[in-house]
Amino acid sequence: MRLLWKIFKDYVSTSHKWILKKLFWLSFVVLQPNNDGTLVLTSSPWRAPYSILWSLGEFFDKKLVFKDDDYAEFSKLNQDKVITTQNELATIYDISTGQKIRELKPVISNEYAKNRATFDPSDELVLNDGVLFDMRMSREIRKLDKLNPNLNGVFHPNGLEIVSNTEVWDIRNFHLLRTV
């Protein structure tokens, strides 16, 4: 918890620090600031509302509440969208309008226990419940093998690979590159 506070305090002005200390008493698991430090996402699988987008202006205000979604994260490139996860359903919201852009749900779910939908570094692809989606067309590209019961995987920062459990997959041809 101390390490999280040390990292997070660099993103926030001094006037907000007393509010953030109160946040640490809440039972959230994810605390993600945006790049310019004006917004913060909190997520918790234990207490409703599960995910909240906070605005860090003159006051510390709730900007959007994702009542039933137990995980949320910013888009990677422009951070103009938020993707939330509720079981196998991923929902993408526009931050400026608060409107739902689209929902992504696999035709055949992998049913990961702790599914966390995530954008690739270009915000063109989404990995949700072990299924790769094309954001531009809202369609499934590929369903990856389920190699563990909990997490579906993440994109490598280079944007060309998906790390799932101990396997690293090349998303250009879906070949297994290596096992770590």
Backbone torsions as a table, in degrees:
resi	resn	phi	psi	omega
1	MET	NA	-37.9	179.3
2	ARG	-64.7	-40.2	179.0
3	LEU	-63.2	-42.3	177.7
4	LEU	-59.8	-43.9	179.0
5	TRP	-63.6	-43.0	-179.0
6	LYS	-61.5	-42.8	179.2
7	ILE	-68.3	-45.4	-173.7
8	PHE	-71.0	-33.2	-175.6
9	LYS	-63.8	-22.1	177.3
10	ASP	-69.1	-19.9	-178.3
11	TYR	-90.5	-10.3	-167.9
12	VAL	-123.4	142.6	179.3
13	SER	-69.7	161.4	-177.7
14	THR	-59.4	-34.3	-177.2
15	SER	-66.2	-18.6	-179.0
16	HIS	-97.0	-7.4	-172.2
17	LYS	-64.3	-33.8	179.3
18	TRP	-68.2	-31.0	176.9
19	ILE	-70.7	-41.1	-179.0
20	LEU	-64.7	-33.7	177.0
21	LYS	-61.3	-36.9	176.5
22	LYS	-67.0	-33.6	178.6
23	LEU	-62.1	-30.7	-177.6
24	PHE	-67.8	-15.4	175.7
25	TRP	-82.3	-16.8	175.1
26	LEU	-75.6	156.7	-176.8
27	SER	-96.8	70.9	175.9
28	PHE	-106.4	156.5	-177.0
29	VAL	-105.4	-35.6	-177.2
30	VAL	-115.9	132.2	175.9
31	LEU	-133.1	104.5	-173.3
32	GLN	-124.2	112.4	174.4
33	PRO	-82.9	153.4	173.1
34	ASN	-79.9	174.7	-173.2
35	ASN	-64.3	-34.5	-178.4
36	ASP	-94.1	2.7	174.5
37	GLY	74.7	17.2	-179.3
38	THR	-97.4	-14.0	-179.1
39	LEU	-134.4	151.1	176.4
40	VAL	-138.3	136.2	173.1
41	LEU	-104.8	133.6	171.8
42	THR	-121.3	143.7	179.2
43	SER	-139.7	145.0	177.5
44	SER	-151.8	132.8	177.0
45	PRO	-84.5	2.0	-171.8
46	TRP	-109.6	-18.0	-174.1
47	ARG	-142.2	132.3	176.9
48	ALA	-83.7	144.5	-5.4
49	PRO	-70.7	137.8	-172.1
50	TYR	-72.7	-38.9	-179.0
51	SER	-130.6	137.9	-177.3
52	ILE	-138.6	139.2	171.2
53	LEU	-101.3	120.3	-178.2
54	TRP	-104.0	143.7	175.0
55	SER	-101.7	132.2	-179.8
56	LEU	-109.4	64.2	176.6
57	GLY	-93.5	-134.6	175.8
58	GLU	-64.2	-33.7	176.4
59	PHE	-120.8	163.7	179.2
60	PHE	-98.2	99.0	-171.3
61	ASP	-120.6	150.6	171.4
62	LYS	-74.3	123.5	178.8
63	LYS	-95.2	-47.3	177.3
64	LEU	-138.6	140.6	176.8
65	VAL	-116.6	126.3	177.6
66	PHE	-108.0	82.2	-166.4
67	LYS	-54.2	-43.9	-173.4
68	ASP	-104.2	1.0	-176.4
69	ASP	-97.1	122.1	-173.8
70	ASP	-91.9	3.5	174.6
71	TYR	-149.1	142.2	177.3
72	ALA	-147.1	147.2	173.9
73	GLU	-151.1	157.1	178.6
74	PHE	-75.7	153.9	168.9
75	SER	-64.4	157.5	-170.6
76	LYS	-85.3	-43.4	-171.0
77	LEU	-77.2	-61.4	-176.3
78	ASN	-102.7	-14.2	-177.0
79	GLN	53.6	39.7	177.0
80	ASP	-101.2	-0.2	179.8
81	LYS	-132.6	158.1	172.8
82	VAL	-124.1	135.9	173.7
83	ILE	-110.5	130.8	-179.8
84	THR	-118.6	158.0	-178.1
85	THR	-130.5	132.0	170.8
86	GLN	-133.8	106.8	-174.0
87	ASN	54.2	-120.7	-178.5
88	GLU	-93.6	2.6	-179.0
89	LEU	-96.3	123.8	174.0
90	ALA	-107.8	134.3	179.3
91	THR	-124.2	135.2	-178.9
92	ILE	-111.6	130.2	-178.4
93	TYR	-119.0	146.4	171.3
94	ASP	-84.2	125.5	-176.0
95	ILE	-67.6	-41.3	-175.0
96	SER	-67.9	-35.0	-178.9
97	THR	-101.7	-21.2	-176.0
98	GLY	77.5	5.4	-177.0
99	GLN	-84.1	146.8	174.8
100	LYS	-72.7	127.4	179.0
101	ILE	-88.7	-49.6	178.5
102	ARG	-165.0	162.2	174.9
103	GLU	-116.5	140.6	179.3
104	LEU	-124.4	115.3	179.5
105	LYS	-133.8	125.7	-179.2
106	PRO	-62.6	146.2	175.5
107	VAL	-63.7	-45.6	175.4
108	ILE	-120.1	114.3	-174.2
109	SER	-81.0	146.2	172.1
110	ASN	-84.5	-16.1	177.9
111	GLU	55.7	51.2	174.8
112	TYR	-67.1	140.1	-178.6
113	ALA	-65.3	-37.2	-178.1
114	LYS	-124.8	55.4	-179.4
115	ASN	-61.8	133.0	177.1
116	ARG	-135.4	103.8	178.9
117	ALA	-66.6	144.8	-177.6
118	THR	-148.0	148.0	174.8
119	PHE	-83.6	154.5	168.9
120	ASP	-80.5	171.3	-177.2
121	PRO	-60.2	-21.0	179.8
122	SER	-96.2	-4.3	-176.9
123	ASP	65.0	17.0	178.7
124	GLU	-96.4	-21.2	179.6
125	LEU	-121.1	151.8	176.1
126	VAL	-131.1	135.0	172.6
127	LEU	-105.3	117.9	-178.7
128	ASN	-138.1	122.1	178.0
129	ASP	54.2	38.1	178.3
130	GLY	76.9	11.7	179.2
131	VAL	-119.0	132.2	179.5
132	LEU	-91.3	126.0	179.9
133	PHE	-114.3	147.2	171.1
134	ASP	-93.1	116.8	-177.2
135	MET	-64.7	-34.8	-175.4
136	ARG	-68.0	-32.5	-176.7
137	MET	-113.3	-1.8	-178.5
138	SER	53.1	45.0	179.0
139	ARG	-133.8	156.9	177.7
140	GLU	-72.8	138.3	176.0
141	ILE	-102.0	-46.8	-174.8
142	ARG	-159.7	140.0	173.7
143	LYS	-100.6	122.7	-179.8
144	LEU	-85.5	156.1	177.1
145	ASP	-64.3	141.5	176.5
146	LYS	-85.9	112.9	-174.1
147	LEU	-109.4	-5.4	175.8
148	ASN	-153.4	162.1	-176.1
149	PRO	-85.3	-9.4	-169.4
150	ASN	-105.9	-68.7	-172.0
151	LEU	-105.3	142.8	-174.9
152	ASN	-84.4	-18.4	178.8
153	GLY	122.2	173.7	-179.2
154	VAL	-140.4	160.1	174.4
155	PHE	-83.0	140.0	171.1
156	HIS	-69.3	146.7	-179.5
157	PRO	-57.2	-21.3	178.4
158	ASN	-74.1	-12.5	176.7
159	GLY	79.8	-0.3	-176.3
160	LEU	-108.3	-3.5	-175.5
161	GLU	-136.1	152.1	172.5
162	ILE	-118.4	130.4	176.3
163	VAL	-101.5	116.5	-179.3
164	SER	-129.8	113.3	-176.1
165	ASN	59.9	-116.0	179.7
166	THR	-105.9	5.8	-177.3
167	GLU	-103.9	143.7	175.6
168	VAL	-116.7	117.6	-176.2
169	TRP	-106.6	137.1	173.3
170	ASP	-83.3	120.6	-175.9
171	ILE	-81.8	-5.9	176.8
172	ARG	-76.4	-33.6	-178.5
173	ASN	-134.4	0.1	178.8
174	PHE	58.4	37.2	173.1
175	HIS	-95.7	146.5	175.3
176	LEU	-73.1	120.3	-179.4
177	LEU	-84.5	-44.0	-178.4
178	ARG	-166.6	164.1	174.1
179	THR	-115.3	129.5	-178.0
180	VAL	-108.9	NA	NA
